Amino acid sequence: MIELVRADHTHPGFVQLVRELDQDLARRDGKDNAFYAQYNGMDADARAVVAIAEGVPVGCGAIKPVEAAAMEVKRMYTLPAWRGQGVASRVLAELEQWARELGMERCILETGLRQPEAIALYESNGYEPIPNYGPYAGVTNSRCFAKVL
């Protein structure tokens, strides 16, 4: 059974999974990693969800405010052994519910072309492509998405 825990960005399970995510992204993005890494920070306004199975963190994600009525989805990651079992979709749904509870109207996000499984996750959960926003405008490897809550 998987338990979803709401936390902040200092939760030990979140920190552990984000370390693994950063290693994965460094391999995938190569020389482009430094550009993306500068936008992955979490601050006091960020909220995290950690998926825990049998006491072990197996997936995570976070949201942080970016506009008056929008949260940005960040730091989505699932351990390789747990992929394909719906963990990421459950984490994403919990993040969206949390955003709704905070009065948000939509979630936005950026992912990269080198993360096809992430693109598939977002599309299968109702996210629609939008023009690249903020620091990702004009970045050919980035794909941005939004979902009305």
Contacts in CASP RR format, 6 or more apart in sequence:
PFRMAT RR
TARGET T0000
AUTHOR 0000-0000-0000
METHOD contacts of the structure
MODEL  1
MIELVRADHTHPGFVQLVRELDQDLARRDGKDNAFYAQYNGMDADARAVV
AIAEGVPVGCGAIKPVEAAAMEVKRMYTLPAWRGQGVASRVLAELEQWAR
ELGMERCILETGLRQPEAIALYESNGYEPIPNYGPYAGVTNSRCFAKVL
1 53 0 8 1.000
2 51 0 8 1.000
2 52 0 8 1.000
2 53 0 8 1.000
2 58 0 8 1.000
2 87 0 8 1.000
2 90 0 8 1.000
3 51 0 8 1.000
3 52 0 8 1.000
3 53 0 8 1.000
4 49 0 8 1.000
4 50 0 8 1.000
4 51 0 8 1.000
4 52 0 8 1.000
4 90 0 8 1.000
4 91 0 8 1.000
4 94 0 8 1.000
5 11 0 8 1.000
5 49 0 8 1.000
5 50 0 8 1.000
5 51 0 8 1.000
5 52 0 8 1.000
6 47 0 8 1.000
6 48 0 8 1.000
6 49 0 8 1.000
6 94 0 8 1.000
6 98 0 8 1.000
7 14 0 8 1.000
7 47 0 8 1.000
7 48 0 8 1.000
7 49 0 8 1.000
7 50 0 8 1.000
8 44 0 8 1.000
8 46 0 8 1.000
8 47 0 8 1.000
8 48 0 8 1.000
9 15 0 8 1.000
9 42 0 8 1.000
9 43 0 8 1.000
9 46 0 8 1.000
9 48 0 8 1.000
9 62 0 8 1.000
11 48 0 8 1.000
11 50 0 8 1.000
12 57 0 8 1.000
13 50 0 8 1.000
13 52 0 8 1.000
13 57 0 8 1.000
13 60 0 8 1.000
14 48 0 8 1.000
14 50 0 8 1.000
14 57 0 8 1.000
14 60 0 8 1.000
14 61 0 8 1.000
14 62 0 8 1.000
14 75 0 8 1.000
16 57 0 8 1.000
17 50 0 8 1.000
17 57 0 8 1.000
17 59 0 8 1.000
17 60 0 8 1.000
17 77 0 8 1.000
17 79 0 8 1.000
18 60 0 8 1.000
18 75 0 8 1.000
18 77 0 8 1.000
20 77 0 8 1.000
20 79 0 8 1.000
21 60 0 8 1.000
21 75 0 8 1.000
21 77 0 8 1.000
22 37 0 8 1.000
22 40 0 8 1.000
24 77 0 8 1.000
25 33 0 8 1.000
25 36 0 8 1.000
25 37 0 8 1.000
26 33 0 8 1.000
28 114 0 8 1.000
28 115 0 8 1.000
29 36 0 8 1.000
29 114 0 8 1.000
29 141 0 8 1.000
32 141 0 8 1.000
35 139 0 8 1.000
39 110 0 8 1.000
39 135 0 8 1.000
40 74 0 8 1.000
40 75 0 8 1.000
41 74 0 8 1.000
42 48 0 8 1.000
42 62 0 8 1.000
42 64 0 8 1.000
42 74 0 8 1.000
42 75 0 8 1.000
43 64 0 8 1.000
45 64 0 8 1.000
45 65 0 8 1.000
46 62 0 8 1.000
46 63 0 8 1.000
46 64 0 8 1.000
46 74 0 8 1.000
47 62 0 8 1.000
47 63 0 8 1.000
47 64 0 8 1.000
47 95 0 8 1.000
47 98 0 8 1.000
48 60 0 8 1.000
48 61 0 8 1.000
48 62 0 8 1.000
48 75 0 8 1.000
49 60 0 8 1.000
49 61 0 8 1.000
49 62 0 8 1.000
49 91 0 8 1.000
49 94 0 8 1.000
49 95 0 8 1.000
49 98 0 8 1.000
50 57 0 8 1.000
50 59 0 8 1.000
50 60 0 8 1.000
50 61 0 8 1.000
51 57 0 8 1.000
51 58 0 8 1.000
51 59 0 8 1.000
51 60 0 8 1.000
51 78 0 8 1.000
51 82 0 8 1.000
51 87 0 8 1.000
51 90 0 8 1.000
51 91 0 8 1.000
52 58 0 8 1.000
53 82 0 8 1.000
58 78 0 8 1.000
58 79 0 8 1.000
58 81 0 8 1.000
58 82 0 8 1.000
58 87 0 8 1.000
59 77 0 8 1.000
59 78 0 8 1.000
59 79 0 8 1.000
59 82 0 8 1.000
59 87 0 8 1.000
59 88 0 8 1.000
59 91 0 8 1.000
60 75 0 8 1.000
60 76 0 8 1.000
60 77 0 8 1.000
60 91 0 8 1.000
61 73 0 8 1.000
61 74 0 8 1.000
61 75 0 8 1.000
61 76 0 8 1.000
61 77 0 8 1.000
61 91 0 8 1.000
61 92 0 8 1.000
61 95 0 8 1.000
62 73 0 8 1.000
62 74 0 8 1.000
62 75 0 8 1.000
62 95 0 8 1.000
63 71 0 8 1.000
63 72 0 8 1.000
63 73 0 8 1.000
63 74 0 8 1.000
63 95 0 8 1.000
63 98 0 8 1.000
63 99 0 8 1.000
63 107 0 8 1.000
64 71 0 8 1.000
64 72 0 8 1.000
64 74 0 8 1.000
65 71 0 8 1.000
65 72 0 8 1.000
65 104 0 8 1.000
66 72 0 8 1.000
66 108 0 8 1.000
67 108 0 8 1.000
69 103 0 8 1.000
69 104 0 8 1.000
69 105 0 8 1.000
69 106 0 8 1.000
70 104 0 8 1.000
70 105 0 8 1.000
70 106 0 8 1.000
70 107 0 8 1.000
70 108 0 8 1.000
70 146 0 8 1.000
71 95 0 8 1.000
71 99 0 8 1.000
71 102 0 8 1.000
71 104 0 8 1.000
71 106 0 8 1.000
71 107 0 8 1.000
71 108 0 8 1.000
72 107 0 8 1.000
72 108 0 8 1.000
72 109 0 8 1.000
72 110 0 8 1.000
73 92 0 8 1.000
73 95 0 8 1.000
73 107 0 8 1.000
73 108 0 8 1.000
73 109 0 8 1.000
74 109 0 8 1.000
76 88 0 8 1.000
76 91 0 8 1.000
76 92 0 8 1.000
76 118 0 8 1.000
76 121 0 8 1.000
78 84 0 8 1.000
78 87 0 8 1.000
78 88 0 8 1.000
78 91 0 8 1.000
83 117 0 8 1.000
88 121 0 8 1.000
89 121 0 8 1.000
89 124 0 8 1.000
89 125 0 8 1.000
92 121 0 8 1.000
92 122 0 8 1.000
92 125 0 8 1.000
93 125 0 8 1.000
95 107 0 8 1.000
96 107 0 8 1.000
96 147 0 8 1.000
96 149 0 8 1.000
99 107 0 8 1.000
99 149 0 8 1.000
100 149 0 8 1.000
104 149 0 8 1.000
105 148 0 8 1.000
105 149 0 8 1.000
106 146 0 8 1.000
106 147 0 8 1.000
106 148 0 8 1.000
106 149 0 8 1.000
107 127 0 8 1.000
107 146 0 8 1.000
107 147 0 8 1.000
107 149 0 8 1.000
108 130 0 8 1.000
108 133 0 8 1.000
108 144 0 8 1.000
108 145 0 8 1.000
108 146 0 8 1.000
109 122 0 8 1.000
109 127 0 8 1.000
109 144 0 8 1.000
109 145 0 8 1.000
109 146 0 8 1.000
110 132 0 8 1.000
110 133 0 8 1.000
110 136 0 8 1.000
110 142 0 8 1.000
110 143 0 8 1.000
110 144 0 8 1.000
110 145 0 8 1.000
111 118 0 8 1.000
111 119 0 8 1.000
111 122 0 8 1.000
111 142 0 8 1.000
111 143 0 8 1.000
111 145 0 8 1.000
112 118 0 8 1.000
112 119 0 8 1.000
112 141 0 8 1.000
112 142 0 8 1.000
112 143 0 8 1.000
113 119 0 8 1.000
113 141 0 8 1.000
113 142 0 8 1.000
113 143 0 8 1.000
114 141 0 8 1.000
119 143 0 8 1.000
122 145 0 8 1.000
123 145 0 8 1.000
125 147 0 8 1.000
126 147 0 8 1.000
127 145 0 8 1.000
127 146 0 8 1.000
127 147 0 8 1.000
128 145 0 8 1.000
128 146 0 8 1.000
128 147 0 8 1.000
129 143 0 8 1.000
129 144 0 8 1.000
129 145 0 8 1.000
130 144 0 8 1.000
130 145 0 8 1.000
130 146 0 8 1.000
131 137 0 8 1.000
131 144 0 8 1.000
132 138 0 8 1.000
132 139 0 8 1.000
132 142 0 8 1.000
132 143 0 8 1.000
132 144 0 8 1.000
133 144 0 8 1.000
136 142 0 8 1.000
136 144 0 8 1.000
END
